[in-house]
Amino acid sequence: MACEQISYRKSTRVGIIGAGISGIAAAKQLSHHNPIVFEATDSIGGVWKHCSFASTKLQTPRCDFEFSDYPWPQRDNSTFPSYLDILHYLHAYATHFDVLKFVRFNSRVVEIRYIGGGDGRETTNLDVAAGPGEFGPLLSGHPVWEVAVETHPSKTVERYGFELLVVCIGKYGDIPKMPVFPPNKGQEVYGGEVMHTLDYSKLDKEAARRLLKGKKVAVVGYKKSAIDLATECAQANQGADGQPCTMVIRTLHWTVPAYWIWGLPFFLFYSTRSSQFLHQRPNQGLLRNLLCPLLSPVRKAVSKFIESYLVWKLPLVKYGLKPDHPFEEDYASCQMAILPENFFSEADKGKIMFKKTPRWWFWNGGLEFEDNTKLEADVVLLATGFEGKKKIQDLLPQPFSSLIVDSSGIMPLYRGTIHPLIPNMAFVGYIESVSNLQTAELRCKWLSRLADGLFKLPSIEKMLDQTSEEIEIMKKTTRFYKRHCISTFSINHSDEICEEMGWKCWRKNNWVLEAFAPYSSQDYGEED
């Protein structure tokens, strides 16, 4: 950046980083403040635009993934939308509500500084992060954060001052999580091609087919991206000269063919108020604390009921793919994957194979495993996830960068949005649920009202206590708690948000629907 041109600071009230689903939702809800949305690329959509494959589809029906004031066309269509359908829907939403005027494309945030003293001076004192007992207003009347933005292709850097900065860059994309190997057992000794899903997603359909066709491919991982990759690999290798794809699996997870279990709709088991009553949740009171241990057999029975269907419906035992942990743990950590229709039919044809191993490394012809077996591979595809928290830590200045994640490895976000130790900043898109869009939109509505001073936050101590309680509940529910998933108490989480906004918590028209119907974004439309 030695030849960059620097222009002087521009001040406005609200800045938003990222124009994915969360960033667009935040811009719409904060539109009365004329926010500036910085998007590093030339388009909106986030991971749906930049981390999707040709086969990538939504994992929920349309009606469970829509904005409260903008229903999908043909929302009752039971098929899962493709990533292109989602991008078209998001663009139509942004156009309809005139949100695109706030977005500055090809504008990458390269530095953030805290200047919150009101005098424009940079501050790095840890006391700022520790803070007083009260959090203070989000819109304080003077710039709190200075943001340096590099515009492409000119490489010009401009500096902006914001009272409130909303971070919507998400947990996925940008920084791949790469495996670490002992000396002389890493990628450097391998003679084939290694590619992370982040790079694979940048290939067009024809380039991806050329990469896979006629090649012995190893796909490392067993979550949604890995399953989609293995299916694409099998489709590219049809015919007598096609090669099998081998999935290298360290941790098994439950997979689901459709949202029906023994003829019953899936939402009955986890997505209604009555079904979530079985599960522990924050602030549940003495009576529920006494009831939860008594309800444990019911929770286990529900999980076993679902597992029995999946083992019957899918050849999990045949291929050694039945997890040892309960189904509930995958649902509680938002790791339940919907299978492509032809996944196991390709396995039956020998086009997809499976290798379970706790550890693996490279040799010059492919992969070697802990049991001393080897797998020949021309291409190794790494579906090993992303370093989402590192992405934020690299962006924030000290001391906030070191505070963003707590000792358990989770971002302690009050209402999934406010970090109690970071002033005048909000985070959207960092907690997960069955419908991340619904989760993001409701929290953006909450954030907008908080910024407008319609209610106040509890003390910093109380917010930290609340986030700690949520984390402890997740730890008790699933070993995969670090994903910060609220799916088993999502309705209660939304109830508490509604209560703070002054909305009624129970959103249905009658008690039968309230108890047994699933909640969706349509239940959280604006109140008069």
C-alpha positions as semicolon CSV with decimal commas, in nm:
position;residue;x (nm);y (nm);z (nm)
1;M;0,000;0,000;0,000
2;A;0,303;0,229;-0,040
3;C;0,151;0,415;-0,338
4;E;-0,200;0,450;-0,199
5;Q;-0,382;0,782;-0,197
6;I;-0,526;0,881;0,141
7;S;-0,829;1,105;0,170
8;Y;-0,963;1,262;0,487
9;R;-1,217;1,118;0,725
10;K;-1,589;1,124;0,647
11;S;-1,834;1,090;0,934
12;T;-2,178;0,935;0,942
13;R;-2,381;0,760;1,209
14;V;-2,391;0,393;1,106
15;G;-2,147;0,176;0,914
16;I;-2,209;-0,186;0,811
17;I;-1,936;-0,426;0,698
18;G;-2,057;-0,694;0,456
19;A;-2,351;-0,718;0,215
20;G;-2,455;-1,078;0,264
21;I;-2,793;-1,170;0,406
22;S;-2,711;-1,024;0,749
23;G;-2,567;-0,702;0,605
24;I;-2,868;-0,644;0,379
25;A;-3,105;-0,714;0,670
26;A;-2,914;-0,467;0,889
27;A;-2,915;-0,201;0,617
28;K;-3,291;-0,234;0,571
29;Q;-3,369;-0,209;0,941
30;L;-3,125;0,083;0,994
31;S;-3,217;0,258;0,668
32;H;-3,353;0,566;0,851
33;H;-2,992;0,636;0,958
34;N;-2,865;0,625;0,596
35;P;-2,598;0,365;0,672
36;I;-2,295;0,299;0,456
37;V;-2,249;-0,069;0,369
38;F;-1,897;-0,172;0,269
39;E;-1,887;-0,479;0,044
40;A;-1,544;-0,608;-0,057
41;T;-1,672;-0,770;-0,378
42;D;-1,883;-0,650;-0,669
43;S;-2,210;-0,813;-0,558
44;I;-2,435;-0,883;-0,262
45;G;-2,500;-1,233;-0,131
46;G;-2,201;-1,319;0,089
47;V;-2,130;-1,692;0,110
48;W;-2,425;-1,771;-0,119
49;K;-2,245;-1,580;-0,393
50;H;-1,883;-1,664;-0,322
51;C;-1,878;-2,005;-0,146
52;S;-2,142;-2,204;-0,335
53;F;-2,102;-2,496;-0,575
54;A;-2,318;-2,579;-0,875
55;S;-2,513;-2,824;-0,658
56;T;-2,549;-2,602;-0,350
57;K;-2,906;-2,576;-0,225
58;L;-3,082;-2,434;0,076
59;Q;-3,137;-2,691;0,351
60;T;-3,479;-2,564;0,454
61;P;-3,805;-2,501;0,265
62;R;-3,862;-2,154;0,124
63;C;-4,116;-2,061;0,390
64;D;-3,852;-2,115;0,662
65;F;-3,596;-1,890;0,493
66;E;-3,759;-1,559;0,406
67;F;-3,786;-1,204;0,532
68;S;-4,095;-1,123;0,736
69;D;-4,213;-0,855;0,492
70;Y;-4,109;-1,017;0,165
71;P;-4,244;-1,373;0,110
72;W;-4,097;-1,596;-0,156
73;P;-4,285;-1,633;-0,483
74;Q;-4,442;-1,979;-0,471
75;R;-4,342;-2,000;-0,103
76;D;-4,532;-2,328;-0,060
77;N;-4,309;-2,502;-0,317
78;S;-4,162;-2,794;-0,123
79;T;-3,838;-2,817;-0,325
80;F;-3,522;-2,664;-0,182
81;P;-3,410;-2,348;-0,368
82;S;-3,069;-2,346;-0,538
83;Y;-2,808;-2,089;-0,443
84;L;-2,902;-1,895;-0,756
85;D;-3,265;-1,885;-0,642
86;I;-3,149;-1,745;-0,307
87;L;-2,935;-1,479;-0,475
88;H;-3,228;-1,375;-0,695
89;Y;-3,455;-1,356;-0,390
90;L;-3,204;-1,148;-0,192
91;H;-3,147;-0,910;-0,484
92;A;-3,522;-0,871;-0,533
93;Y;-3,561;-0,792;-0,163
94;A;-3,280;-0,535;-0,167
95;T;-3,422;-0,375;-0,481
96;H;-3,779;-0,368;-0,349
97;F;-3,676;-0,187;-0,031
98;D;-3,416;0,031;-0,208
99;V;-3,131;-0,100;0,007
100;L;-2,871;-0,117;-0,271
101;K;-2,826;0,260;-0,260
102;F;-2,646;0,217;0,072
103;V;-2,396;-0,040;-0,060
104;R;-2,047;0,058;-0,174
105;F;-1,913;-0,230;-0,378
106;N;-1,545;-0,321;-0,421
107;S;-1,481;-0,149;-0,087
108;R;-1,269;-0,359;0,146
109;V;-1,224;-0,262;0,511
110;V;-0,849;-0,274;0,582
111;E;-0,832;-0,121;0,930
112;I;-1,055;-0,035;1,224
113;R;-0,950;0,201;1,504
114;Y;-1,129;0,291;1,825
115;I;-1,154;0,669;1,872
116;G;-1,438;0,668;2,122
117;G;-1,322;0,940;2,358
118;G;-1,515;1,199;2,161
119;D;-1,198;1,397;2,086
120;G;-1,098;1,188;1,781
121;R;-0,789;1,042;1,946
122;E;-0,707;0,675;1,908
123;T;-0,765;0,474;2,226
124;T;-0,626;0,132;2,312
125;N;-0,676;0,130;2,690
126;L;-0,812;-0,200;2,820
127;D;-1,038;0,003;3,051
128;V;-1,243;0,094;2,743
129;A;-1,316;-0,272;2,685
130;A;-1,374;-0,349;3,050
131;G;-1,612;-0,057;3,055
132;P;-1,831;0,091;3,324
133;G;-2,132;-0,090;3,462
134;E;-2,360;0,039;3,186
135;F;-2,304;-0,023;2,816
136;G;-2,410;0,323;2,702
137;P;-2,606;0,433;2,392
138;L;-2,511;0,291;2,052
139;L;-2,547;0,633;1,890
140;S;-2,344;0,864;2,111
141;G;-2,337;1,178;1,898
142;H;-1,971;1,153;1,797
143;P;-1,760;0,903;1,599
144;V;-1,646;0,602;1,801
145;W;-1,490;0,386;1,528
146;E;-1,264;0,495;1,244
147;V;-1,273;0,260;0,945
148;A;-1,016;0,261;0,663
149;V;-1,163;0,139;0,335
150;E;-0,967;0,046;0,024
151;T;-1,161;0,089;-0,300
152;H;-1,085;-0,129;-0,601
153;P;-0,947;-0,103;-0,859
154;S;-0,814;0,243;-0,772
155;K;-0,657;0,128;-0,441
156;T;-0,767;0,460;-0,290
157;V;-0,802;0,446;0,088
158;E;-1,067;0,658;0,257
159;R;-1,130;0,690;0,629
160;Y;-1,476;0,707;0,779
161;G;-1,598;0,779;1,130
162;F;-1,900;0,595;1,271
163;E;-2,098;0,613;1,592
164;L;-2,214;0,254;1,544
165;L;-2,035;-0,017;1,346
166;V;-2,227;-0,334;1,252
167;V;-2,006;-0,630;1,154
168;C;-2,177;-0,872;0,913
169;I;-1,885;-1,059;0,755
170;G;-2,002;-1,396;0,886
171;K;-1,828;-1,708;1,010
172;Y;-1,779;-1,870;0,671
173;G;-1,566;-1,785;0,370
174;D;-1,250;-1,575;0,329
175;I;-1,010;-1,767;0,558
176;P;-1,001;-2,145;0,507
177;K;-0,931;-2,375;0,800
178;M;-0,636;-2,585;0,688
179;P;-0,518;-2,911;0,849
180;V;-0,181;-2,908;1,028
181;F;0,062;-3,197;0,972
182;P;0,389;-3,323;1,124
183;P;0,712;-3,243;0,933
184;N;0,740;-3,411;0,591
185;K;0,379;-3,527;0,599
186;G;0,209;-3,217;0,463
187;Q;0,104;-3,098;0,122
188;E;0,466;-3,041;0,016
189;V;0,530;-3,418;-0,020
190;Y;0,219;-3,478;-0,230
191;G;0,238;-3,485;-0,608
192;G;-0,130;-3,413;-0,684
193;E;-0,358;-3,111;-0,656
194;V;-0,494;-2,988;-0,322
195;M;-0,785;-2,745;-0,310
196;H;-1,002;-2,608;-0,031
197;T;-1,374;-2,565;-0,091
198;L;-1,319;-2,187;-0,087
199;D;-1,115;-2,218;-0,407
200;Y;-1,333;-2,491;-0,556
201;S;-1,637;-2,263;-0,527
202;K;-1,465;-2,010;-0,755
203;L;-1,457;-2,260;-1,043
204;D;-1,729;-2,248;-1,304
205;K;-1,924;-2,564;-1,377
206;E;-1,703;-2,674;-1,666
207;A;-1,377;-2,610;-1,481
208;A;-1,506;-2,809;-1,183
209;R;-1,601;-3,098;-1,412
210;R;-1,253;-3,100;-1,571
211;L;-1,092;-3,105;-1,227
212;L;-1,293;-3,410;-1,119
213;K;-1,357;-3,615;-1,431
214;G;-1,146;-3,930;-1,459
215;K;-0,957;-3,844;-1,139
216;K;-0,922;-4,030;-0,813
217;V;-1,057;-3,771;-0,573
218;A;-1,042;-3,763;-0,193
219;V;-1,289;-3,532;-0,016
220;V;-1,188;-3,458;0,344
221;G;-1,491;-3,392;0,566
222;Y;-1,848;-3,508;0,624
223;K;-2,060;-3,197;0,659
224;K;-2,284;-3,038;0,398
225;S;-2,009;-2,900;0,174
226;A;-1,822;-3,232;0,173
227;I;-2,139;-3,426;0,089
228;D;-2,221;-3,188;-0,198
229;L;-1,863;-3,215;-0,327
230;A;-1,868;-3,593;-0,323
231;T;-2,198;-3,592;-0,513
232;E;-2,059;-3,355;-0,777
233;C;-1,751;-3,575;-0,808
234;A;-1,966;-3,885;-0,861
235;Q;-2,173;-3,710;-1,127
236;A;-1,857;-3,604;-1,312
237;N;-1,732;-3,964;-1,313
238;Q;-2,026;-4,147;-1,465
239;G;-1,944;-4,423;-1,712
240;A;-1,699;-4,711;-1,723
241;D;-1,391;-4,487;-1,715
242;G;-1,514;-4,290;-1,414
243;Q;-1,313;-4,300;-1,091
244;P;-1,459;-4,328;-0,740
245;C;-1,455;-4,042;-0,492
246;T;-1,351;-4,128;-0,136
247;M;-1,480;-3,929;0,159
248;V;-1,224;-3,915;0,439
249;I;-1,421;-3,880;0,762
250;R;-1,294;-3,795;1,108
251;T;-1,630;-3,722;1,278
252;L;-1,961;-3,867;1,164
253;H;-2,279;-3,659;1,171
254;W;-2,643;-3,748;1,126
255;T;-2,785;-3,683;0,780
256;V;-3,151;-3,649;0,689
257;P;-3,316;-3,734;0,354
258;A;-3,620;-3,506;0,402
259;Y;-3,819;-3,321;0,669
260;W;-4,046;-3,615;0,748
261;I;-3,986;-3,877;1,018
262;W;-4,204;-4,189;1,016
263;G;-4,472;-3,989;0,836
264;L;-4,462;-3,695;1,079
265;P;-4,338;-3,344;0,989
266;F;-3,996;-3,278;1,136
267;F;-4,096;-2,947;1,295
268;L;-4,306;-3,133;1,555
269;F;-3,990;-3,262;1,721
270;Y;-3,787;-2,943;1,771
271;S;-3,946;-2,632;1,618
272;T;-4,263;-2,577;1,819
273;R;-4,310;-2,420;2,159
274;S;-4,428;-2,750;2,306
275;S;-4,131;-2,946;2,171
276;Q;-3,879;-2,686;2,291
277;F;-4,041;-2,701;2,636
278;L;-3,856;-3,030;2,679
279;H;-3,517;-2,861;2,650
280;Q;-3,317;-2,651;2,889
281;R;-3,305;-2,279;2,818
282;P;-3,168;-1,962;2,980
283;N;-3,363;-1,787;3,255
284;Q;-3,597;-2,080;3,297
285;G;-3,674;-2,046;3,668
286;L;-3,682;-2,290;3,956
287;L;-3,975;-2,504;3,834
288;R;-3,820;-2,569;3,494
289;N;-3,484;-2,639;3,657
290;L;-3,658;-2,913;3,852
291;L;-3,851;-3,040;3,549
292;C;-3,564;-3,060;3,300
293;P;-3,396;-3,367;3,457
294;L;-3,735;-3,539;3,471
295;L;-3,791;-3,464;3,101
296;S;-3,454;-3,606;2,999
297;P;-3,600;-3,951;2,911
298;V;-3,851;-3,783;2,680
299;R;-3,576;-3,588;2,502
300;K;-3,376;-3,908;2,458
301;A;-3,684;-4,090;2,329
302;V;-3,743;-3,820;2,065
303;S;-3,382;-3,846;1,952
304;K;-3,400;-4,228;1,940
305;F;-3,726;-4,212;1,745
306;I;-3,561;-3,998;1,476
307;E;-3,248;-4,213;1,474
308;S;-3,456;-4,527;1,423
309;Y;-3,611;-4,378;1,111
310;L;-3,278;-4,262;0,968
311;V;-3,115;-4,603;1,024
312;W;-3,416;-4,768;0,856
313;K;-3,437;-4,523;0,566
314;L;-3,065;-4,479;0,491
315;P;-2,785;-4,740;0,456
316;L;-2,592;-4,590;0,747
317;V;-2,500;-4,925;0,901
318;K;-2,404;-5,074;0,563
319;Y;-2,145;-4,802;0,503
320;G;-2,041;-4,755;0,867
321;L;-2,189;-4,405;0,877
322;K;-2,406;-4,429;1,188
323;P;-2,276;-4,175;1,442
324;D;-2,212;-4,279;1,799
325;H;-2,362;-3,961;1,944
326;P;-2,738;-3,888;1,963
327;F;-2,918;-3,710;1,682
328;E;-3,009;-3,433;1,925
329;E;-2,643;-3,327;1,952
330;D;-2,621;-3,258;1,578
331;Y;-2,951;-3,072;1,575
332;A;-2,849;-2,869;1,882
333;S;-2,527;-2,765;1,704
334;C;-2,692;-2,687;1,366
335;Q;-2,493;-2,964;1,195
336;M;-2,779;-3,174;1,060
337;A;-2,727;-3,203;0,682
338;I;-2,996;-3,268;0,419
339;L;-2,870;-3,530;0,176
340;P;-2,874;-3,482;-0,201
341;E;-3,129;-3,722;-0,349
342;N;-2,871;-3,934;-0,532
343;F;-2,600;-3,947;-0,264
344;F;-2,645;-4,308;-0,154
345;S;-2,744;-4,428;-0,501
346;E;-2,399;-4,310;-0,617
347;A;-2,245;-4,492;-0,321
348;D;-2,430;-4,808;-0,422
349;K;-2,275;-4,777;-0,768
350;G;-1,927;-4,749;-0,615
351;K;-1,886;-4,386;-0,718
352;I;-1,868;-4,264;-0,356
353;M;-1,663;-4,454;-0,099
354;F;-1,592;-4,387;0,268
355;K;-1,285;-4,400;0,489
356;K;-1,320;-4,326;0,862
357;T;-1,001;-4,222;1,038
358;P;-0,907;-4,002;1,334
359;R;-0,587;-3,884;1,163
360;W;-0,443;-3,866;0,814
361;W;-0,150;-3,711;0,630
362;F;-0,001;-3,692;0,282
363;W;0,234;-3,920;0,095
364;N;0,353;-3,856;-0,260
365;G;0,070;-4,059;-0,413
366;G;-0,223;-3,952;-0,194
367;L;-0,327;-3,990;0,170
368;E;-0,204;-4,217;0,447
369;F;-0,407;-4,309;0,754
370;E;-0,346;-4,399;1,115
371;D;-0,413;-4,768;1,048
372;N;-0,115;-4,767;0,804
373;T;-0,337;-4,795;0,494
374;K;-0,294;-4,564;0,198
375;L;-0,533;-4,405;-0,052
376;E;-0,419;-4,310;-0,399
377;A;-0,555;-3,972;-0,502
378;D;-0,500;-3,736;-0,795
379;V;-0,697;-3,454;-0,628
380;V;-0,759;-3,382;-0,258
381;L;-1,049;-3,149;-0,177
382;L;-1,054;-3,004;0,174
383;A;-1,403;-2,943;0,313
384;T;-1,249;-2,852;0,648
385;G;-1,437;-2,532;0,724
386;F;-1,334;-2,173;0,782
387;E;-1,158;-1,961;1,041
388;G;-1,452;-1,730;1,101
389;K;-1,342;-1,598;1,438
390;K;-0,989;-1,531;1,313
391;K;-1,142;-1,321;1,036
392;I;-1,289;-1,086;1,297
393;Q;-0,983;-1,096;1,521
394;D;-0,763;-0,988;1,230
395;L;-0,996;-0,696;1,159
396;L;-1,046;-0,554;1,509
397;P;-0,780;-0,354;1,694
398;Q;-0,643;-0,448;2,033
399;P;-0,762;-0,489;2,304
400;F;-1,091;-0,583;2,138
401;S;-0,937;-0,845;1,911
402;S;-0,823;-1,049;2,211
403;L;-1,163;-1,014;2,380
404;I;-1,384;-1,120;2,089
405;V;-1,374;-1,489;2,185
406;D;-1,406;-1,612;2,543
407;S;-1,216;-1,893;2,712
408;S;-1,455;-2,155;2,567
409;G;-1,388;-2,041;2,210
410;I;-1,729;-1,873;2,159
411;M;-1,816;-1,510;2,089
412;P;-2,019;-1,407;2,399
413;L;-2,289;-1,208;2,221
414;Y;-2,586;-1,075;2,415
415;R;-2,901;-1,154;2,214
416;G;-2,658;-1,288;1,955
417;T;-2,570;-0,929;1,862
418;I;-2,391;-0,718;2,127
419;H;-2,052;-0,806;2,273
420;P;-2,069;-0,664;2,627
421;L;-1,699;-0,568;2,625
422;I;-1,694;-0,391;2,287
423;P;-1,868;-0,051;2,280
424;N;-2,077;0,085;1,992
425;M;-2,037;-0,226;1,781
426;A;-2,284;-0,499;1,685
427;F;-2,242;-0,839;1,521
428;V;-2,508;-0,999;1,303
429;G;-2,488;-1,352;1,164
430;Y;-2,274;-1,512;1,433
431;I;-2,529;-1,731;1,607
432;E;-2,695;-2,015;1,421
433;S;-3,043;-2,165;1,416
434;V;-3,259;-2,370;1,183
435;S;-3,319;-2,051;0,982
436;N;-3,025;-1,812;0,994
437;L;-3,212;-1,554;0,788
438;Q;-3,497;-1,537;1,038
439;T;-3,248;-1,520;1,324
440;A;-3,055;-1,236;1,159
441;E;-3,361;-1,032;1,063
442;L;-3,521;-1,036;1,409
443;R;-3,195;-0,934;1,572
444;C;-3,158;-0,650;1,322
445;K;-3,504;-0,526;1,421
446;W;-3,395;-0,544;1,785
447;L;-3,069;-0,364;1,704
448;S;-3,249;-0,084;1,520
449;R;-3,477;-0,016;1,817
450;L;-3,183;-0,032;2,055
451;A;-2,994;0,222;1,844
452;D;-3,299;0,449;1,845
453;G;-3,307;0,443;2,225
454;L;-3,644;0,269;2,254
455;F;-3,505;0,047;2,529
456;K;-3,182;0,007;2,723
457;L;-2,946;-0,283;2,766
458;P;-2,891;-0,445;3,106
459;S;-2,563;-0,383;3,283
460;I;-2,248;-0,528;3,131
461;E;-2,231;-0,776;3,420
462;K;-2,585;-0,900;3,355
463;M;-2,520;-0,934;2,982
464;L;-2,208;-1,139;3,049
465;D;-2,405;-1,357;3,291
466;Q;-2,672;-1,413;3,024
467;T;-2,420;-1,512;2,756
468;S;-2,239;-1,741;3,001
469;E;-2,566;-1,916;3,085
470;E;-2,643;-1,971;2,716
471;I;-2,297;-2,115;2,658
472;E;-2,329;-2,349;2,957
473;I;-2,662;-2,477;2,824
474;M;-2,507;-2,543;2,484
475;K;-2,217;-2,727;2,649
476;K;-2,463;-2,952;2,834
477;T;-2,664;-3,021;2,518
478;T;-2,394;-3,099;2,261
479;R;-2,023;-3,164;2,237
480;F;-2,023;-2,940;1,928
481;Y;-2,125;-2,629;2,124
482;K;-1,865;-2,395;1,969
483;R;-2,089;-2,334;1,669
484;H;-2,310;-2,119;1,898
485;C;-2,636;-2,274;1,783
486;I;-2,964;-2,189;1,961
487;S;-3,190;-2,433;1,774
488;T;-3,324;-2,612;2,085
489;F;-3,428;-2,286;2,256
490;S;-3,469;-2,053;1,956
491;I;-3,831;-1,959;2,038
492;N;-3,737;-1,862;2,393
493;H;-3,444;-1,660;2,255
494;S;-3,688;-1,473;2,030
495;D;-3,936;-1,431;2,317
496;E;-3,676;-1,244;2,519
497;I;-3,590;-1,023;2,223
498;C;-3,958;-0,941;2,170
499;E;-4,000;-0,862;2,539
500;E;-3,711;-0,613;2,529
501;M;-3,861;-0,446;2,221
502;G;-4,199;-0,417;2,392
503;W;-4,362;-0,672;2,163
504;K;-4,584;-0,953;2,275
505;C;-4,391;-1,279;2,305
506;W;-4,662;-1,524;2,201
507;R;-4,720;-1,445;1,833
508;K;-4,983;-1,696;1,722
509;N;-5,359;-1,645;1,698
510;N;-5,460;-1,919;1,941
511;W;-5,308;-2,153;2,195
512;V;-5,323;-2,462;1,971
513;L;-5,107;-2,296;1,707
514;E;-4,891;-2,147;1,980
515;A;-4,817;-2,491;2,119
516;F;-4,792;-2,707;1,808
517;A;-4,718;-2,487;1,502
518;P;-4,363;-2,395;1,401
519;Y;-4,242;-2,039;1,428
520;S;-4,124;-1,859;1,113
521;S;-4,024;-1,507;1,013
522;Q;-4,389;-1,433;0,927
523;D;-4,466;-1,451;1,300
524;Y;-4,230;-1,160;1,365
525;G;-4,376;-0,893;1,139
526;E;-4,386;-0,533;1,257
527;E;-4,633;-0,451;1,535
528;D;-4,862;-0,153;1,505
